[in-house]
């Protein structure tokens, strides 16, 4: 009996802040989820083409400029809807303000097609479903996506990093809220859960529970 085909997962550090764009594809149906296309949309499209994948959804974990720069181009090329938590719509609409503050050109905007809220399930492919976790703190509308099968994977955006947490000194950030989000939404996951942050290397829930200096005593 043949073993089931392995989940397709590629991570592209895109843009000048090296935002981790994740492409998660079903090897049978070739449907894919694209998470945080922060820039370099043509490179993302090349990965989709190489694996013969069709983007079903484009998900934004939060609306900082380094996570949304490739949205318009990717949506135009794939026709996939853009999904975002409503609490970050104001931040997305003010991307020109973000660009001015960091001295870079503002990306083109596109419509946000569907809201994502706590408790939603996002399904694609034959049997891939991600649980939507609302994890405010880095921004009010920050999301994390938990995929329990076939592997335990958490796409944490800029909420939890290897050895750190997201900064909270930007628009709508809250140190108390991000710690509450991590404690109530993320640390209850199994230690073996692989965490894919919005920047930097992957880690596990168990590793962060044991060693992350911001989480000691939570």
Legacy VTK file of the C-alpha trace (Angstrom):
# vtk DataFile Version 3.0
C-alpha trace
ASCII
DATASET POLYDATA
POINTS 218 float
0.000 0.000 0.000
1.418 3.392 -1.007
2.035 5.968 1.711
-0.027 9.149 1.386
1.677 11.993 -0.456
3.405 14.470 1.835
1.923 17.877 2.512
3.505 20.590 0.370
4.934 23.397 2.499
7.344 26.062 1.321
8.494 29.168 3.188
9.741 32.207 1.277
11.344 35.107 3.167
9.971 38.004 1.120
10.590 41.739 1.086
13.221 43.832 2.770
12.121 42.676 6.253
12.159 38.995 5.216
8.560 38.212 6.089
7.980 34.451 6.024
5.369 33.742 3.373
4.091 30.173 3.753
2.528 28.165 0.953
0.671 25.093 2.194
-0.600 22.813 -0.554
-2.617 19.616 -0.808
-0.652 17.094 -2.905
-3.832 15.483 -4.238
-6.112 18.367 -5.173
-3.258 20.908 -5.658
-5.211 23.554 -3.742
-3.053 25.830 -1.612
-3.240 28.339 1.190
-0.913 31.350 0.903
-0.110 33.059 4.209
1.403 36.566 4.446
2.493 37.452 0.895
4.444 40.453 2.139
6.244 41.168 -1.140
7.914 39.457 -4.115
4.608 38.191 -5.473
6.239 36.889 -8.652
8.474 34.581 -6.594
5.409 33.291 -4.756
3.694 32.661 -8.081
6.744 30.749 -9.299
6.500 28.402 -6.294
2.807 27.838 -6.941
3.585 27.099 -10.590
6.462 24.755 -9.762
4.190 22.614 -7.597
1.203 23.010 -9.944
-0.772 24.597 -7.100
-3.823 26.832 -7.280
-4.221 29.317 -4.443
-7.644 28.944 -2.831
-7.191 31.547 -0.091
-4.722 34.323 0.699
-4.539 34.886 4.454
-3.029 37.889 6.213
-2.026 37.246 9.829
-1.919 41.015 10.417
-1.874 44.161 8.323
1.616 45.567 8.821
3.154 46.702 5.549
5.762 43.921 5.443
2.989 41.293 5.448
0.661 42.800 2.814
2.909 44.203 0.078
2.250 41.399 -2.415
-1.497 41.081 -1.881
-2.741 43.027 -4.897
-0.443 41.329 -7.411
-1.081 37.844 -6.010
-4.836 38.311 -5.964
-4.840 39.599 -9.549
-2.778 36.630 -10.724
-4.666 33.874 -8.877
-8.172 35.198 -8.286
-7.989 33.896 -4.719
-9.867 35.875 -2.052
-7.988 37.862 0.594
-8.894 37.057 4.214
-8.070 39.226 7.246
-9.410 39.902 10.724
-11.730 42.951 10.685
-9.846 44.595 13.554
-6.879 45.171 11.228
-8.798 46.652 8.299
-8.027 50.202 9.510
-4.328 49.363 9.594
-4.451 48.013 6.042
-6.307 51.092 4.795
-3.533 53.223 6.306
-0.657 51.399 4.617
0.521 54.716 3.112
1.001 56.045 6.640
3.012 52.951 7.519
5.144 53.368 4.411
5.852 57.030 5.130
6.991 56.277 8.660
9.589 53.748 7.502
10.609 55.503 4.294
9.468 53.013 1.678
6.964 53.156 -1.198
3.411 52.175 -0.350
2.162 48.978 -2.035
-1.050 48.890 -4.024
-4.114 47.936 -2.032
-6.771 45.424 -2.950
-10.144 44.567 -1.468
-10.367 42.310 1.574
-12.892 39.697 0.491
-13.733 37.772 3.648
-13.328 38.293 7.390
-11.560 35.778 9.584
-12.529 35.604 13.228
-11.768 33.478 16.265
-13.286 30.029 15.950
-13.503 30.019 12.156
-12.207 27.017 10.229
-10.464 27.479 6.918
-10.536 24.360 4.744
-8.879 23.608 1.426
-7.755 20.572 -0.480
-9.095 17.135 0.354
-9.031 17.338 4.157
-6.865 20.262 5.249
-8.464 22.556 7.822
-6.854 25.337 9.840
-8.367 26.654 13.059
-8.379 30.448 13.269
-7.061 31.826 16.568
-7.448 35.525 17.357
-4.142 36.528 18.982
-4.179 40.321 19.450
-1.266 42.202 20.919
1.125 42.814 18.039
-1.889 44.368 16.308
-5.560 44.305 17.331
-6.463 41.918 14.514
-3.492 39.565 14.671
-4.326 35.960 13.808
-2.641 32.597 14.185
-3.615 29.516 12.177
-3.414 26.052 13.733
-3.345 23.067 11.399
-3.687 19.852 13.462
-3.523 17.314 10.604
-1.591 15.766 8.978
1.062 17.589 11.031
0.642 19.862 14.026
1.574 23.245 12.567
1.020 26.757 13.937
1.397 29.789 11.696
1.892 32.427 14.357
2.390 35.620 12.369
4.293 38.109 14.511
2.776 36.931 17.795
5.364 34.303 18.776
8.955 33.947 17.565
11.790 31.574 18.365
13.017 33.014 21.663
10.914 36.155 21.487
7.475 37.687 20.940
6.131 40.327 18.593
6.847 43.971 19.292
4.003 45.932 20.839
5.107 49.536 20.396
3.445 50.011 16.996
-0.123 50.934 16.023
-2.611 49.262 18.362
-0.006 47.080 20.044
-0.330 45.903 23.641
2.244 43.983 25.671
-0.402 42.740 28.091
-2.635 41.590 25.225
0.094 39.672 23.407
1.083 37.786 26.546
-2.575 37.008 27.215
-2.977 35.757 23.637
0.062 33.509 23.857
-0.996 32.127 27.222
-4.664 31.544 26.375
-4.419 30.547 22.699
-0.972 29.099 21.988
0.573 27.539 25.091
-2.315 25.092 25.366
-1.183 23.413 22.133
0.940 20.268 22.310
4.662 20.699 22.870
5.433 19.025 19.550
3.478 21.630 17.583
5.818 23.195 15.038
5.607 27.005 15.094
6.205 28.989 11.900
6.613 32.661 12.839
6.249 35.647 10.555
10.026 36.172 10.632
13.008 34.003 11.456
13.364 30.271 12.098
10.680 27.808 13.120
10.440 26.466 16.643
8.058 24.370 18.748
5.558 25.201 21.448
7.521 23.042 23.897
10.788 24.832 23.150
9.195 28.245 23.677
7.447 27.115 26.833
10.797 26.011 28.284
13.198 28.667 27.012
11.465 31.798 25.758
12.400 34.493 28.302
9.139 36.389 27.738
7.035 33.365 28.675
8.661 32.245 31.898
6.105 32.221 34.699
3.078 32.336 32.376
LINES 1 219
218 0 1 2 3 4 5 6 7 8 9 10 11 12 13 14 15 16 17 18 19 20 21 22 23 24 25 26 27 28 29 30 31 32 33 34 35 36 37 38 39 40 41 42 43 44 45 46 47 48 49 50 51 52 53 54 55 56 57 58 59 60 61 62 63 64 65 66 67 68 69 70 71 72 73 74 75 76 77 78 79 80 81 82 83 84 85 86 87 88 89 90 91 92 93 94 95 96 97 98 99 100 101 102 103 104 105 106 107 108 109 110 111 112 113 114 115 116 117 118 119 120 121 122 123 124 125 126 127 128 129 130 131 132 133 134 135 136 137 138 139 140 141 142 143 144 145 146 147 148 149 150 151 152 153 154 155 156 157 158 159 160 161 162 163 164 165 166 167 168 169 170 171 172 173 174 175 176 177 178 179 180 181 182 183 184 185 186 187 188 189 190 191 192 193 194 195 196 197 198 199 200 201 202 203 204 205 206 207 208 209 210 211 212 213 214 215 216 217
